[in-house]
Amino acid sequence: MVQCSGCRYSFAARPPNYGYGKHFPDDMRNKSIKKRVKTSLRKAAYLFRIIGGTIISHETVRRNVPPPERSMMESSGYFVYDGQYVHIYGKEKYRALLKDSKTGNFVEEILDDLQESTLTGFFTRSIGMFDVPDIIFITTDGYHYESSLIETGRIMGKIIMRKRCLFHIEKELEPAKRLVKYMFFQNGTNMKKLGKNREAVLKLTDGKNESEKVDLILEIMESMYGAYTEISKFLDFIGKHRKEAFLYLKNHEVEKTSDRAEQHFSIQSWLFKNRFKTKDGLLSTSYWYHRCLSTGM
C-alpha cells in the first residue's frame, strides 16, 4: 500500500503493465487481440496471468478487439460462399461467409435461419460491401441457393453466375453409393449407413423380398441421381449386365463376390511367392496347405 503525501489517501501501487483499460500499453493490447482470436475471452485473460504475470480481465480483452471494417472493399468479382452452424448464447444460429477468392476480402454475418429471404438479405448486404463488376461468380456448397442468388441479382441489377462446389457434389453422391451398397448386401449394417435416408428406405421396402428391393432401389437411384454422370453410367452398366450382376437372386447358392478366391491367395502369400519359386513347388505347397494345414486336418 502507498499513501498520497497530499490527500493522505491509501492506494495499491501498480507497475506499468498492471491495471485496467488505458493502463495497458499498445503492445499489450495487440497481444490481447491475438490471444482472443486463438481462444476464448477467459482463456486469453488466464494466459496473460500465468505466462506474462499480468492481471487482465476478460472484459478488457473483449473491449480491445476492434469491430470488423465496414468500408467498401476491392473485389475481383469471383467469390466463394460457405456457412456453418454455431451456438450463440445457447441458441443454434448460422454463420455465413462471402469471400473474394482473389483479394481475400470477406464479409461474415450471424443469421437466425436459412430461409430464402434471410439468405437473399445476406447476399445483398455482403455483395453491397464490395466494388463489384456487372457479372459476379459465386462458388457455393451443396445447398440450394439458386433462388436466393437470382433474387439478389435482380435487386442489385447484377448477373450472378453460380458454380457448385465439386467436393460437395462428390458428397451428394455418397447417399447413392450407400444405396448401392445396401442393394447388393442387404444387411443391418449397411441399412444403418443410409443415415437420414434409412427410415424412408425401410418404409418403401417393408414386406418386399430381396429381388423386389433391388428393383425398388434402382428406381430410387434413377429418379434421385440419374442426372449425375457417374451414377448414370453405373445404371447403364447394371442394365446391360443385369443377369450377370443379379444371378444370385435366381440361385441363392451362387456366391455374390469372388472374396473366397482372394482370401485363398492372401493366405501365406509371402511364403508361397518367395520360398517356392518353381511352378510345381508353389502349386503343390498351396494344395497341401489349404487341404491340411489351414483346415486343421
Buried (B, 14 or more C-beta within 10 A) or exposed (E): EEEEEEEEEEEEEEEEBBBEEEBBEEEBBEBBEEBBEEBEBEEBBBBBEEEEEBBBBBEBBEEBBEEEEEEEBEBBBBBBBBBEEEEEEEEEBBBBBBBBBEEEBBBEBEBEEBEEEBBBBBBBEBBEBBEBEEEBBBBBBEBEBEEBBEBBBEBBEBEBEBEBBEEBEEEBEEBBBBBBBBBBEBEEEBBEBBEEBBEEBEEEBEEEEEEEBBEBBBEBBBEBBEEBEEBBEBBEEBEEEEEEBBEBBEEEEEEEEEEEEEEBEEEBEEEBEEEBEEEEEBEEBBEEBEEEEEEEE
